[in-house]
Amino acid sequence: MMDKAIVQFRAAIRLRPLGEKAHFNLGLSYLAKGEYGQARKEFETVQVINPGNYEAGRFLEYLSSLK
């Protein structure tokens, strides 16, 4: 199920590279799969697009705590 979501979010990002929601949801999908490095990359991208995105910041904090 997550693999299908990942494919869909990647397609959305190809159409709209600065799509904050698509990057955020792709990050959530990677997080659910345990692909923490990929999740971190997407949440960091969200923060570049919108530095005020609180949720992405919280997920980055969570991912940092896993080390």
C-alpha positions as CSV (number, residue, x, y, z in Angstrom):
1,M,0.0,0.0,0.0
2,M,2.8,2.4,0.9
3,D,4.6,1.6,-2.3
4,K,1.6,2.8,-4.3
5,A,1.4,6.0,-2.3
6,I,5.1,6.6,-2.9
7,V,4.6,6.2,-6.6
8,Q,1.7,8.6,-6.6
9,F,3.4,11.3,-4.5
10,R,6.5,11.1,-6.6
11,A,4.4,11.6,-9.7
12,A,2.7,14.6,-8.0
13,I,6.2,16.1,-7.3
14,R,7.3,15.6,-10.9
15,L,4.3,17.7,-11.9
16,R,4.8,20.3,-9.2
17,P,8.3,20.1,-7.7
18,L,7.5,22.7,-5.0
19,G,4.4,20.9,-3.9
20,E,4.7,21.1,-0.1
21,K,1.9,18.6,0.6
22,A,3.2,16.0,-1.8
23,H,6.7,16.2,-0.2
24,F,5.2,16.0,3.3
25,N,3.0,13.0,2.5
26,L,5.9,11.3,0.7
27,G,7.9,11.8,3.9
28,L,5.1,10.2,5.9
29,S,5.0,7.3,3.5
30,Y,8.7,6.7,3.8
31,L,8.5,7.0,7.6
32,A,5.7,4.4,7.7
33,K,8.0,2.0,5.7
34,G,10.9,2.6,8.0
35,E,12.9,4.4,5.3
36,Y,14.1,7.1,7.7
37,G,16.8,8.6,5.5
38,Q,14.3,9.2,2.7
39,A,11.7,10.5,5.1
40,R,14.3,13.0,6.5
41,K,15.1,14.2,3.0
42,E,11.4,14.9,2.2
43,F,10.8,16.7,5.5
44,E,13.9,18.8,5.0
45,T,12.5,19.7,1.5
46,V,9.3,20.7,3.1
47,Q,11.1,23.0,5.4
48,V,13.0,24.6,2.5
49,I,9.7,25.2,0.7
50,N,8.0,26.5,3.8
51,P,10.3,27.1,6.8
52,G,7.2,27.6,9.0
53,N,5.9,24.1,8.5
54,Y,5.7,23.0,12.2
55,E,4.8,19.4,11.5
56,A,7.8,18.8,9.2
57,G,10.0,20.2,11.9
58,R,8.5,17.9,14.5
59,F,9.1,14.9,12.3
60,L,12.7,15.9,11.8
61,E,13.1,16.2,15.6
62,Y,11.6,12.7,15.9
63,L,13.9,11.3,13.3
64,S,16.9,12.9,15.0
65,S,15.9,11.2,18.3
66,L,16.1,7.8,16.7
67,K,20.0,8.0,16.4
